[in-house]
Amino acid sequence: MMDTEVAISGAGPTGLLLGAELALAGVRVRILERQRERHGQSRALTLHPRSIEILELRGIADRFLALGRTVPSWHFAGLPRELDFSALDTRHGYTLFLEQARTEQLLEERARELGVEISYGHEVVSLAQDDDGVTVAGVGPDGDFRLRAAYLVGCDGGRSKVRESAGIGFPGSDGTMSSMLGDFAVVDHDEIAAAGRTPVLIAPLSGGLTRFVVTSPERMRVPAAEPVTFDEFRETLTNLAGTSFGIAEPRWLSRFGNATRLAENYRSGRVFVAGDAAHIHFPAAGQGLNTGLQDAMNLGWKLAAEIRGWAPAGLLDTYHAERFPVGQLVTDNTQAQTLLLELTLVPEYRRPVTALRELLNSLLELPEVNARLAGLVSALSTSYPAPDGDPLVGARLPDRMLGSEGAKLVHSGTFGYAGDGAAEVAEGWKGRITAADSLPENVREVLVRPDGHIAWVRRENEPPDAALREAAITAWAGAPERTAVR
Ligand SMILES: Cc1cc2nc3c(=O)[nH]c(=O)nc-3n(C[C@H](O)[C@H](O)[C@H](O)COP(=O)(O)OP(=O)(O)OC[C@H]3O[C@@H](n4cnc5c(N)ncnc54)[C@H](O)[C@@H]3O)c2cc1C
């Protein structure tokens, strides 16, 4: 007897979105969260374009946009020339400044609206899996607990107990450098305004707080696990910027490093890992949370399909096949960015690395180069491997192709289909496919996955072929309820 269909360890952004995605598809979900309550601190401050798009795919982007502030460009490796998100092929060409605590609060609201059960104060300690399910053991407010689920997903961060207990390797490198962050209730705003360009990152937060992030040659070799003291922070800031900007009343002091690791497999039987449980890296260009949301969006509908019994063979394995390469891209580009930062702080490399940065900065002035990196960091260029030669297959459906109608197609978490015989297709795969009338340019038929990526297209110059269409749809959405869809 199962206690729940899917258990998720961790109610961070990844676990919360995954829970919501599964519940949207009618799956019973329980999230186990170690903390007794939310601590309210925010590591991440941004949501990039693809994250906004996926929220729009579910009709909830407005909730996030209402609380944040949009900026049209974003940095890469801290180079002065920024990535121009506004030039990208999207209606959401900006990054949204929104503190992680607020993102989590909105995702939790969404998950609860859909009926996800979230159990705070429940720490997952171990797991055992067999052919039918997973037994999760942990410690809760009332002592030890055991829970039986058909599947378990570890969204429990970089030190994931689920990953470890499932025996999933986490190869990579330990950190070589660290930075410090401090959130302060009291600062000298006039001094900040007068400072101009400084080597310190300064950002206003909600509640009147101000965040400072510092990386200094003197302190960057301190291990990330070592606590930060106020005196250390103030002295480092003063050495770097010539002033301590009047900081007082610290609310949060923390150190983070560039340890970089990637799960060798995102799946082990009935156990999956997503978000930081699958990949850790320095927060260069703000990609970790965003990548976790996109992992959740990829896994949710596939796991739901398996549980509902209509998943085509091998669908669940496409989670690793599609998301692992994205994890590689993110861990690679963050390592490259971090090196460009780290080496400017090492005296013997300062000159050549500064020259390299200047060179890269000049390259970023070329629109094509800028767009290439902006596509990578925004995740808009993420395209999943597809056997079909058509470049559209595997890519996201650009939102401008169908306008807001395109997003509405998959609001309810189904596949979207537009083109010939739409009503018949929707009837054949009832509840799995939503039909639309509008079509992208140069396309006669298109099947869009629940995560907004294109599963199949027929171009205008290709003849209609009902058998081919049925096979293509079946490959992703499973066998039709009725076969007479030709
Ligand atoms: C300084 C800094 C700045 C950053 N800025 C950005 C940014 O601007 N943009 C961006 O995209 N990313 C950024 N990141 C990265 C981002 O914060 C993480 O990638 C993101 O939090 C990962 O989300 P997650 O849900 O996968 O994991 P987490 O947020 O780590 O959540 C994991 C959850 O699991 C719980 N948990 C852990 N173990 C257990 C257990 N055994 N049982 C039950 N529950 C458990 C934890 O309590 C936690 O709530 C930044 C990181 C840092 C350090």
The ligand as an ORCA input file, in Angstrom:
! r2SCAN-3c Opt
* xyz 0 1
  C      25.096     33.390     -3.110
  C      24.245     32.629     -4.066
  C      23.542     33.327     -5.037
  C      22.759     32.631     -5.944
  N      22.110     33.333     -6.907
  C      21.394     32.687     -7.842
  C      20.682     33.408     -8.834
  O      20.692     34.636     -8.871
  N      19.975     32.687     -9.752
  C      19.928     31.333     -9.717
  O      19.289     30.734    -10.594
  N      20.554     30.622     -8.758
  C      21.285     31.264     -7.819
  N      21.891     30.561     -6.822
  C      21.695     29.105     -6.734
  C      20.342     28.759     -6.095
  O      20.210     29.345     -4.826
  C      20.173     27.248     -5.996
  O      20.542     26.684     -7.230
  C      18.747     26.846     -5.656
  O      18.427     27.175     -4.333
  C      18.535     25.326     -5.844
  O      17.215     24.999     -5.543
  P      16.853     23.519     -5.092
  O      15.388     23.537     -4.790
  O      17.362     22.562     -6.094
  O      17.693     23.266     -3.773
  P      17.676     24.066     -2.395
  O      17.238     25.472     -2.599
  O      18.984     23.808     -1.748
  O      16.525     23.357     -1.563
  C      16.716     22.079     -1.015
  C      15.708     21.881      0.101
  O      15.827     20.541      0.585
  C      15.814     20.556      1.994
  N      16.532     19.360      2.443
  C      17.857     19.114      2.416
  N      18.138     17.887      2.885
  C      16.948     17.332      3.206
  C      16.590     16.055      3.735
  N      17.498     15.117      4.021
  N      15.269     15.813      3.955
  C      14.319     16.740      3.665
  N      14.622     17.978      3.172
  C      15.926     18.253      2.932
  C      16.495     21.856      2.375
  O      16.132     22.273      3.672
  C      15.959     22.796      1.291
  O      14.752     23.409      1.668
  C      22.673     31.228     -5.882
  C      23.374     30.521     -4.896
  C      24.154     31.228     -3.993
  C      24.916     30.471     -2.945
*
